[in-house]
């Protein structure tokens, strides 16, 4: 979004004010410190005179994100970029998957006795 602001010659403050948003809140969104709501993303796109799709089809778009094919080290590096709450969610999913695997193994071993 930052590139669009500079292309349009707008400052963060100008965009924030046109959105009726606190400039510090807009700055946090632009710098990736806060995840914006869908409605905020749409308002920002409108303020910049671009489509919602344009935000997601830039060079650094979300379409290229695919952690499945990455190495374990690359996956850990991606996880390290997340905030604590996001990390906690991912670790909870991993823990549940490991728990389910161990439960299946335990049941399978018990049935084979």
C-alpha positions as a LaTeX table, in Angstrom:
\begin{tabular}{lrrr}
\hline
Residue & $x$ (\AA) & $y$ (\AA) & $z$ (\AA) \\
\hline
Unk1 & 0.00 & 0.00 & 0.00 \\
Unk2 & 2.89 & 2.30 & 0.73 \\
Unk3 & 3.95 & 2.37 & $-2.95$ \\
Unk4 & 0.45 & 3.42 & $-4.00$ \\
Unk5 & 0.53 & 6.30 & $-1.50$ \\
Unk6 & 3.82 & 7.58 & $-2.86$ \\
Unk7 & 2.66 & 7.10 & $-6.47$ \\
Unk8 & $-0.39$ & 9.23 & $-5.71$ \\
Unk9 & 1.78 & 11.78 & $-3.86$ \\
Unk10 & $-0.11$ & 11.24 & $-0.62$ \\
Unk11 & 1.34 & 11.10 & 2.86 \\
Unk12 & 0.22 & 8.54 & 5.42 \\
Unk13 & $-1.52$ & 11.35 & 7.28 \\
Unk14 & $-3.43$ & 12.47 & 4.17 \\
Unk15 & $-4.63$ & 8.93 & 3.45 \\
Unk16 & $-5.58$ & 8.38 & 7.09 \\
Unk17 & $-7.54$ & 11.63 & 7.25 \\
Unk18 & $-9.37$ & 10.83 & 4.00 \\
Unk19 & $-10.38$ & 7.52 & 5.61 \\
Unk20 & $-11.46$ & 9.17 & 8.86 \\
Unk21 & $-8.82$ & 7.05 & 10.56 \\
Unk22 & $-6.29$ & 7.96 & 13.22 \\
Unk23 & $-2.95$ & 8.55 & 11.40 \\
Unk24 & $-1.05$ & 6.40 & 13.91 \\
Unk25 & $-3.52$ & 3.54 & 13.36 \\
Unk26 & $-3.10$ & 3.84 & 9.58 \\
Unk27 & 0.68 & 3.86 & 10.02 \\
Unk28 & 0.47 & 0.61 & 12.00 \\
Unk29 & $-1.57$ & $-0.98$ & 9.18 \\
Unk30 & 0.84 & 0.24 & 6.51 \\
Unk31 & 3.86 & $-1.01$ & 8.47 \\
Unk32 & 2.31 & $-4.41$ & 9.12 \\
Unk33 & 2.04 & $-3.96$ & 12.89 \\
Unk34 & $-1.75$ & $-4.32$ & 12.86 \\
Unk35 & $-3.88$ & $-6.58$ & 10.68 \\
Unk36 & $-6.56$ & $-4.43$ & 9.05 \\
Unk37 & $-10.16$ & $-5.53$ & 8.81 \\
Unk38 & $-11.50$ & $-6.25$ & 5.32 \\
Unk39 & $-13.62$ & $-3.12$ & 5.47 \\
Unk40 & $-10.49$ & $-1.04$ & 6.20 \\
Unk41 & $-8.62$ & $-2.56$ & 3.27 \\
Unk42 & $-11.51$ & $-1.70$ & 0.98 \\
Unk43 & $-11.63$ & 1.90 & 2.27 \\
Unk44 & $-7.87$ & 2.26 & 1.79 \\
Unk45 & $-8.12$ & 0.96 & $-1.79$ \\
Unk46 & $-10.93$ & 3.43 & $-2.51$ \\
Unk47 & $-8.94$ & 6.32 & $-0.99$ \\
Unk48 & $-5.97$ & 5.44 & $-3.21$ \\
Unk49 & $-8.18$ & 5.12 & $-6.28$ \\
Unk50 & $-7.29$ & 1.47 & $-6.84$ \\
Unk51 & $-9.29$ & $-1.72$ & $-6.82$ \\
Unk52 & $-9.24$ & $-4.15$ & $-3.94$ \\
Unk53 & $-7.70$ & $-6.71$ & $-6.31$ \\
Unk54 & $-4.79$ & $-4.33$ & $-7.04$ \\
Unk55 & $-3.68$ & $-4.56$ & $-3.42$ \\
Unk56 & $-3.25$ & $-8.32$ & $-3.75$ \\
Unk57 & $-1.78$ & $-8.47$ & $-7.26$ \\
Unk58 & 1.35 & $-6.41$ & $-6.67$ \\
Unk59 & 4.85 & $-7.85$ & $-7.08$ \\
Unk60 & 4.94 & $-8.68$ & $-3.36$ \\
Unk61 & 1.47 & $-10.16$ & $-3.47$ \\
Unk62 & $-0.05$ & $-12.85$ & $-1.33$ \\
Unk63 & $-0.37$ & $-15.20$ & $-4.30$ \\
Unk64 & 3.31 & $-16.18$ & $-4.05$ \\
Unk65 & 3.09 & $-17.28$ & $-0.43$ \\
Unk66 & 3.34 & $-21.07$ & $-0.21$ \\
Unk67 & 5.11 & $-22.45$ & 2.83 \\
Unk68 & 4.36 & $-26.09$ & 1.93 \\
Unk69 & 7.33 & $-26.33$ & $-0.45$ \\
Unk70 & 9.74 & $-24.54$ & 1.86 \\
Unk71 & 12.44 & $-26.21$ & 3.95 \\
Unk72 & 11.97 & $-26.59$ & 7.70 \\
Unk73 & 14.42 & $-23.70$ & 8.27 \\
Unk74 & 12.46 & $-21.46$ & 5.87 \\
Unk75 & 9.20 & $-22.41$ & 7.60 \\
Unk76 & 10.65 & $-21.51$ & 11.00 \\
Unk77 & 11.87 & $-18.18$ & 9.58 \\
Unk78 & 8.35 & $-17.46$ & 8.29 \\
Unk79 & 6.83 & $-18.30$ & 11.68 \\
Unk80 & 9.35 & $-16.02$ & 13.40 \\
Unk81 & 7.95 & $-13.07$ & 11.40 \\
Unk82 & 4.53 & $-13.49$ & 13.01 \\
Unk83 & 3.35 & $-11.79$ & 16.17 \\
Unk84 & 3.03 & $-13.76$ & 19.41 \\
Unk85 & $-0.70$ & $-14.37$ & 19.05 \\
Unk86 & $-0.29$ & $-15.74$ & 15.52 \\
Unk87 & 2.62 & $-17.94$ & 16.65 \\
Unk88 & 0.51 & $-19.26$ & 19.53 \\
Unk89 & $-2.26$ & $-20.22$ & 17.08 \\
Unk90 & 0.15 & $-22.07$ & 14.81 \\
Unk91 & 1.77 & $-23.90$ & 17.72 \\
Unk92 & $-1.68$ & $-24.90$ & 19.01 \\
Unk93 & $-2.47$ & $-26.44$ & 15.62 \\
Unk94 & 0.86 & $-28.29$ & 15.61 \\
Unk95 & 0.30 & $-29.52$ & 19.17 \\
Unk96 & $-3.19$ & $-30.78$ & 18.28 \\
Unk97 & $-1.86$ & $-32.60$ & 15.19 \\
Unk98 & 0.92 & $-34.26$ & 17.26 \\
Unk99 & $-1.59$ & $-35.18$ & 20.00 \\
Unk100 & $-3.89$ & $-36.80$ & 17.41 \\
Unk101 & $-0.96$ & $-38.69$ & 15.86 \\
Unk102 & 0.20 & $-40.01$ & 19.26 \\
Unk103 & $-3.37$ & $-40.96$ & 20.19 \\
Unk104 & $-3.75$ & $-42.95$ & 16.94 \\
Unk105 & $-0.39$ & $-44.65$ & 17.55 \\
Unk106 & $-1.35$ & $-45.53$ & 21.12 \\
Unk107 & $-4.73$ & $-46.95$ & 20.04 \\
Unk108 & $-3.13$ & $-48.86$ & 17.18 \\
Unk109 & $-0.53$ & $-50.36$ & 19.54 \\
Unk110 & $-3.21$ & $-51.28$ & 22.06 \\
Unk111 & $-5.28$ & $-53.06$ & 19.37 \\
Unk112 & $-2.23$ & $-55.02$ & 18.19 \\
Unk113 & $-1.46$ & $-56.42$ & 21.67 \\
\hline
\end{tabular}
